[in-house]
Amino acid sequence: MSAIEYQKIFLRSDGTVAIKCPACMFEKVAPYEKLPPKFMVQVRCKCGALFDVQYELRKKYRKNVDLEGIILKVVQDERWRKTLNESLN
């Protein structure tokens, strides 16, 4: 089973999004308010290509991280423990 291919588009500071067709590379800039209220939609380009788009409303791109750290248990026995934080992507 293959993963669903989709394009992530991010909300710009001026309240618009840019959608780029993967087939012909045509780019359309649209105001976010005029888009459907779903976070995943199908878009048909003027060239006829159909592709999926997912809106991302966060202000920054999500970065892949690999962090190691320690936590302190603040109770009677103060033992240090190692923890791993894996990226959600």
RODO-2510 file (C-alpha; in nm, 4 decimals, decimal comma):
residues 89
     n   res          X          Y          Z
     1     m     0,0000     0,0000     0,0000
     2     s     0,1518     0,3353    -0,0986
     3     a     0,1312     0,6569     0,0999
     4     i    -0,0997     0,9308    -0,0212
     5     e     0,0927     1,1990    -0,2082
     6     y    -0,0090     1,5552    -0,1275
     7     q     0,1292     1,9053    -0,1374
     8     k     0,1568     2,1063     0,1843
     9     i     0,0785     2,4747     0,1498
    10     f     0,1536     2,7269     0,4210
    11     l    -0,0362     3,0392     0,5162
    12     r     0,1696     3,3462     0,4267
    13     s     0,1974     3,6540     0,6457
    14     d    -0,0365     3,8453     0,4107
    15     g    -0,3165     3,5873     0,4566
    16     t    -0,2696     3,4122     0,1216
    17     v    -0,1550     3,0684     0,0117
    18     a     0,0377     2,9700    -0,3023
    19     i    -0,0695     2,6484    -0,4754
    20     k     0,1688     2,5082    -0,7372
    21     c     0,0659     2,2424    -0,9892
    22     p     0,3155     1,9521    -0,9840
    23     a     0,2457     1,8768    -1,3521
    24     c     0,2853     2,2157    -1,5247
    25     m     0,4341     2,4215    -1,2347
    26     f     0,1616     2,6876    -1,2686
    27     e     0,1300     2,8755    -0,9385
    28     k    -0,1857     3,0404    -0,8122
    29     v    -0,1980     3,2700    -0,5111
    30     a    -0,5339     3,2757    -0,3335
    31     p    -0,6660     3,4388    -0,0162
    32     y    -0,7008     3,1840     0,2632
    33     e    -1,0569     3,2989     0,3433
    34     k    -1,1808     3,1833     0,0002
    35     l    -1,0559     2,8267     0,0420
    36     p    -1,2882     2,5456     0,1554
    37     p    -1,3005     2,4925     0,5341
    38     k    -1,1287     2,1500     0,5092
    39     f    -0,7573     2,0984     0,5678
    40     m    -0,7175     1,8472     0,2820
    41     v    -0,8724     1,9211    -0,0582
    42     q    -0,8336     1,8125    -0,4185
    43     v    -0,7345     2,0824    -0,6657
    44     r    -0,7731     2,0753    -1,0440
    45     c    -0,5253     2,2870    -1,2376
    46     k    -0,6055     2,4664    -1,5616
    47     c    -0,3846     2,2041    -1,7351
    48     g    -0,6255     1,9341    -1,6135
    49     a    -0,4012     1,7804    -1,3462
    50     l    -0,5727     1,6750    -1,0244
    51     f    -0,3725     1,6776    -0,6994
    52     d    -0,4261     1,6844    -0,3229
    53     v    -0,3380     1,9862    -0,1105
    54     q    -0,3113     2,0091     0,2689
    55     y    -0,3228     2,3484     0,4453
    56     e    -0,0721     2,4192     0,7201
    57     l    -0,1654     2,7088     0,9471
    58     r     0,1505     2,7143     1,1588
    59     k     0,3739     3,0152     1,1157
    60     k     0,6984     2,8191     1,0716
    61     y     0,7806     2,5013     0,8839
    62     r     0,8100     2,1928     1,1015
    63     k     1,1724     2,0860     1,1266
    64     n     1,2930     1,7310     1,1782
    65     v     1,4610     1,7050     1,5166
    66     d     1,6581     1,4483     1,7102
    67     l     1,6990     1,5723     2,0657
    68     e     1,8406     1,3995     2,3702
    69     g     1,7858     1,5316     2,7179
    70     i     1,7515     1,4533     3,0842
    71     i     1,4629     1,5014     3,3222
    72     l     1,4649     1,5398     3,6956
    73     k     1,2022     1,3596     3,8975
    74     v     1,1082     1,6173     4,1609
    75     v     0,9919     1,3935     4,4416
    76     q     1,1592     1,2182     4,7348
    77     d     1,4249     1,0350     4,5323
    78     e     1,5862     1,2805     4,2949
    79     r     1,7139     1,0474     4,0261
    80     w     1,8231     1,1707     3,6860
    81     r     1,6811     0,9869     3,3897
    82     k     1,7557     0,9999     3,0222
    83     t     1,4738     1,0671     2,7784
    84     l     1,4496     1,0665     2,4012
    85     n     1,2372     1,3068     2,2006
    86     e     1,1759     1,1835     1,8484
    87     s     1,0462     1,3971     1,5638
    88     l     0,6774     1,3542     1,4834
    89     n     0,7535     1,3445     1,1098
***
